[in-house]
């Protein structure tokens, strides 16, 4: 230590001092914020605490995935809003991914028309604000649809009007558990068959005939079980009663418009990610694969996509996060999502803005972190394994 | 994780934890007793008195005087209550209350500015001091008067919730709306009233709740819902926005009590008194027959009640902390309650709302002012 006579020249001591200072600054900042908030809430006689979550909500919600009545608590309303956000985000991500990959590949197609259609779609959708698209899908499409009494119908069993889409509900007579079990058995055997076929192909080069159809077992086995056990299937057709249709399965227009707007918008961005990923794979890879005699579809599936995915996944994660967060625009078209139900109605009934906004932010943060976690895991899984 | 980052992250976490843990220890160093209010669950209530408020504690009146104008929260455009015209000037009976306050404080009704607020934003805007008075067709209820830290100072319009439907549906009563889809605003008492009403009458319904009134009207117009519900006054005024308003009828039932009135922040009694008496002065003036036209002549009258109101006798303005001719300024610049009502929502306006509950007490209504003395 004789070589460092001054304490500020000692890197360890200096690092410790700086960290201590940062800790002190952060600690005081948190203290000031908490203290200031509580003092001011008390000074203005504004109620605080999380006790309100147990009070009865008293209002109705249009779309509920789990049981909810007006007597349910604010906490329950929070759950309903969260599930509705989750519903539109998960289905939206699913549709946006499929559509985005299709469009991204289409934009690179050698077919002039297909490439141009994809380009026009991407450029138009990507450059119009999402809120406007949302209003278009909701108000423009809603206005064009007929009232319930003049519904557009398909064979008098499925109906489309400005209250939503109505299709017959299929009600199973018998034990649904058997069918689920059959589907699981089907999935496991499909996986085993595919794995064995792949091993055989890699070892001997022989292609097992029919192995490609193995995934169908997931559907075939339940159908067989259905026939063997002689179960019945009853269709409940929606019918016009009073003001609208009763019975059957229905989708409310708020959900459909939000889903369409979110997935069409995000798909345009995903398409560009896919295009950049594919273009990032050097042309030599394609040429080499062709030289080996692979079919164009196999070139894409076995050589290009696996390499392109490494470039695609990180920005794809961002798009998934964007879609989830953009779903909060639902409040503009009355879809009862987390923001609309909880930081809208509940906030107003209780007036506890600090708590409600904090809960909402925490939920969105957790949802985003969870999505990132899954995508990062997938990214590691797909990353180049260096030997 | 990068090993070099680890100490920094630890420091942050420790800092956060320490901040929260140490809070109760240091919080109790002030000498001003705090009001007994349940603290947030995250932090224990300090047993000792809480510190002095960190924010400025000057009175609203001083702040308003220093600024030179009154800031009022109004609706985003509700004809008759608060609505901007094509040159951006606001008018309506809620705007009149705000102007009355400005006239009382500054002697000039034009020293008022307006902040349009959605149903969702209105209380936070008042709590945070963004506005001085909330004059935005807001229902007075117990929760709002207590847990939200607000004080309602009076009622400038007695309202109730009603329903509007398409004439072609042939619906004559709310009781026929079983299974209907109902459109309304989020964050309002109407959402709760609908739920209560349909539940207590055993009727099925589904609700579609939008954040902005314009979207509620658009959705109702597009046929998304069978009925549109809000305060009856709101129905009359929103009906004007519909393509052909004669195709729609307002049903006769009123399912709730909606006393609409101005609100201020809790804890500033002087300011609450000024707003309260600005409203009362308008009602008292109507009762005494003082109008914006005859107020000048009335100053010479021998009627002591009128002389007191107009500041000729006594020092009632001084007690409020404002000039003695406060009511005179209100009446000459804004008018009495009856004038304001007829100009904003009365029979000769497109809204055509009869006085009904909003007539003076001696005409069978509920509008009543305590005496100015």
Contacts between the chains, C-beta under 8 A, distances in Angstrom:
chain1	res1	chain2	res2	distance
A	15	B	7	7.7
A	19	B	7	5.9
A	19	B	8	6.8
A	19	B	11	4.8
A	20	B	11	7.9
A	22	B	8	7.4
A	22	B	11	5.7
A	22	B	12	7.6
A	22	B	15	7.4
A	23	B	11	4.5
A	23	B	12	7.6
A	23	B	14	6.0
A	23	B	15	4.4
A	23	B	18	7.5
A	24	B	15	7.5
A	25	B	15	7.8
A	26	B	11	7.5
A	26	B	12	5.9
A	26	B	15	3.6
A	26	B	16	6.8
A	26	B	19	7.3
A	27	B	15	4.2
A	27	B	16	7.5
A	27	B	18	4.8
A	27	B	19	4.4
A	27	B	22	7.3
A	28	B	19	7.3
A	29	B	19	7.5
A	30	B	15	6.9
A	30	B	16	5.7
A	30	B	19	3.2
A	30	B	20	6.8
A	31	B	19	4.6
A	31	B	22	6.6
A	31	B	23	5.6
A	31	B	26	7.1
A	34	B	19	7.0
A	34	B	20	6.9
A	34	B	23	5.6
A	34	B	43	6.4
A	35	B	23	6.4
A	35	B	27	6.0
A	35	B	51	7.3
A	35	B	54	7.5
A	36	B	54	5.1
A	36	B	55	8.0
A	38	B	27	7.9
A	38	B	39	6.2
A	38	B	40	6.4
A	38	B	43	6.6
A	38	B	50	7.8
A	39	B	34	7.8
A	39	B	50	6.1
A	39	B	51	6.5
A	39	B	53	5.5
A	39	B	54	6.0
A	40	B	53	6.6
A	40	B	54	7.3
A	40	B	55	6.0
A	41	B	37	7.5
A	41	B	40	8.0
A	41	B	149	7.9
A	42	B	34	5.4
A	42	B	35	5.8
A	42	B	37	4.9
A	42	B	39	7.7
A	42	B	50	6.5
A	43	B	35	7.6
A	43	B	53	4.7
A	43	B	55	7.6
A	43	B	267	6.9
A	44	B	127	6.0
A	44	B	149	4.0
A	44	B	265	6.4
A	44	B	266	6.1
A	44	B	267	6.5
A	45	B	35	6.5
A	45	B	37	6.5
A	45	B	146	7.5
A	45	B	149	4.6
A	45	B	266	4.8
A	45	B	267	6.8
A	46	B	127	6.4
A	46	B	147	7.0
A	46	B	148	6.4
A	46	B	149	3.9
A	47	B	37	7.3
A	47	B	38	7.2
A	47	B	146	7.8
A	47	B	147	3.9
A	47	B	148	7.7
A	48	B	37	7.2
A	48	B	38	6.6
A	48	B	39	6.5
A	48	B	40	4.8
A	49	B	38	5.2
A	49	B	39	7.0
A	49	B	40	5.4
A	49	B	41	5.2
A	50	B	40	7.7
A	50	B	41	5.0
A	51	B	38	7.5
A	51	B	41	7.6
A	58	B	192	4.8
A	58	B	195	5.8
A	58	B	196	7.2
A	59	B	191	4.5
A	59	B	192	5.5
A	59	B	194	8.0
A	59	B	195	5.1
A	59	B	207	7.6
A	60	B	191	7.6
A	60	B	194	7.2
A	60	B	195	5.0
A	60	B	198	8.0
A	60	B	205	7.1
A	60	B	206	7.2
A	60	B	207	4.6
A	61	B	207	7.3
A	62	B	206	5.4
A	62	B	207	5.7
A	62	B	208	5.7
A	62	B	209	7.7
A	70	B	195	4.4
A	70	B	196	7.8
A	70	B	199	5.7
A	139	B	218	5.9
A	139	B	219	7.7
A	139	B	222	6.4
A	142	B	219	7.3
A	142	B	222	4.7
A	142	B	223	7.7
A	142	B	224	5.9
A	143	B	222	4.7
A	143	B	223	8.0
A	147	B	223	5.0
A	162	B	222	6.4
A	162	B	223	4.9
A	162	B	224	5.8
A	163	B	181	6.4
A	163	B	224	7.1
A	241	B	179	7.0
A	242	B	178	6.3
A	242	B	179	4.3
A	242	B	180	7.6
A	243	B	177	7.8
A	243	B	179	5.1
A	243	B	180	4.7
A	243	B	181	6.7
A	243	B	226	4.9
A	244	B	179	6.8
A	244	B	181	6.7
A	244	B	226	7.9
A	246	B	179	7.5
A	253	B	224	6.8
A	254	B	208	7.1
A	331	B	186	7.5
A	331	B	211	5.1
A	332	B	210	7.6
A	332	B	211	6.5
A	332	B	212	7.8
A	332	B	215	6.8
A	333	B	210	7.4
A	333	B	215	7.4
A	334	B	183	7.9
A	334	B	208	4.8
A	334	B	209	5.7
A	334	B	210	4.7
A	334	B	215	7.4
A	334	B	219	7.0
A	336	B	209	7.5
A	340	B	186	6.4
A	340	B	209	7.3
A	340	B	211	7.4
A	344	B	120	6.0
A	344	B	186	4.4
A	344	B	187	5.7
A	344	B	209	7.9
A	344	B	211	6.6
A	345	B	186	5.0
A	345	B	187	5.7
A	345	B	191	6.2
A	345	B	209	6.9
A	347	B	120	6.9
A	347	B	187	7.1
A	348	B	119	6.7
A	348	B	120	5.7
A	348	B	123	7.5
A	348	B	186	7.1
A	348	B	187	3.2
A	348	B	188	7.3
A	349	B	143	7.4
A	349	B	187	7.6
A	349	B	192	7.1
A	350	B	143	7.7
A	350	B	147	7.2
A	351	B	123	5.7
A	351	B	143	7.0
A	351	B	144	7.2
A	351	B	147	5.6
A	351	B	148	3.8
A	351	B	149	7.8
A	352	B	147	7.9
A	353	B	124	5.4
A	353	B	127	7.8
A	354	B	40	7.9
A	355	B	40	7.4
